[in-house]
Structure formats: structure tokens, C-alpha cells
Amino acid sequence: MGRAVGRVGLGLALAVVLTASGCTTWQGGVPGFLHNRAMDAMRCVDFGVTTTSTPQFSFYAALLSFAPFGYGKVDGQFTGIGGGDIGSMKIHYEHWGVVAIGHEQVGWGNSLWDYPEFDPNTPDDRMDCQGVGIVGFVSPPYDGRPNGRPT
């Protein structure tokens, strides 16, 4: 009995800490909260198929953003879960890296959620841009979208 009460208490304490820490928002009530948690969950994975109208090339990997290697530039249609959305959406992907330095730029279009569209010719807050690699972490863009480094 004591263990069950302890587990419930620990769970309640964790919920209070997460709510108070700003990890959650109750804007829009329970439906708004659930909508935001669904969007958070979909930002944890990118899984799908990209198709293009012309042949394009990408061979790129970045181990925890610390060791980027390769090059890729793709403009196409992505179908799956990606960029915090699900369905079929426009995608722009431009990455390059040489072990200690690199740059990543990704733009996701709209599908289920109504995100602002992006323009690959003018990267702004609608595209994720960041320097990668040891040298890349201290190179522009300094605001490092997405907010967390390494990704």
C-alpha cells in the first residue's frame, strides 16, 4: 500500500513540476493542451518518404550534430511524420558538413497542422537553421534554430 501511494505521489509531483516549469500550456483548455502534446510528440521523429519531380542528391549524416559529413539539397514532397506534422507536405532540405563544421537548413510545409509556409530563398523563423560541428556551433546563425543544440 505504501509503495502505491508513493508512486501516485511521485507522479503527481512530476505533473506539477512539468506544469509549473513552462513545459506545458493550458491555453485553449484541455483540447489546447492535448493539441500541443500531440504536436510535441510528432516533433520527436521524422519518418516518411520524399518524392521529387527532378533527380536530386543527398548523402549527409551528423552524429548528434557534432560530426557532420556530406552534402544534400532536396526540394520535394514529404509524406509521413516530419517537422511536427503528419501527412503530405512540401520540404526543403539543404545540409553540408566536413567533420568540424557544417550547416543545416530545413523547411517543412503544411499538412494536418496550420504552420506558416516557408520560402527557401529567404530563410527566416519558418525554417530550422543551425551551424553544426565544433566550429559550426559558434558560427552563424547565432540564434540556432531549432532552439536546442545539439539536435
C-alpha positions, 0 to 999 in steps of 0.5 A: 500500500505504501509503495502505491501511494508513493508512486501516485505521489511521485507522479503527481509531483512530476505533473506539477513540476512539468506544469509549473516549469513552462513545459506545458500550456493550458491555453485553449483548455484541455483540447489546447493542451492535448493539441500541443502534446500531440504536436510535441510528440510528432516533433520527436521523429521524422519518418516518411518518404520524399518524392521529387519531380527532378533527380536530386542528391543527398548523402549527409549524416551528423552524429548528434550534430557534432560530426557532420559529413556530406552534402544534400539539397532536396526540394520535394514532397514529404509524406509521413511524420516530419517537422511536427506534422503528419501527412503530405507536405512540401520540404526543403532540405539543404545540409553540408558538413566536413567533420568540424563544421557544417550547416543545416537548413530545413523547411517543412510545409503544411499538412494536418497542422496550420504552420506558416509556409516557408520560402527557401530563398529567404530563410527566416523563423519558418525554417530550422537553421543551425551551424553544426560541428565544433566550429559550426556551433559558434558560427552563424546563425547565432540564434540556432534554430531549432532552439536546442543544440545539439539536435 
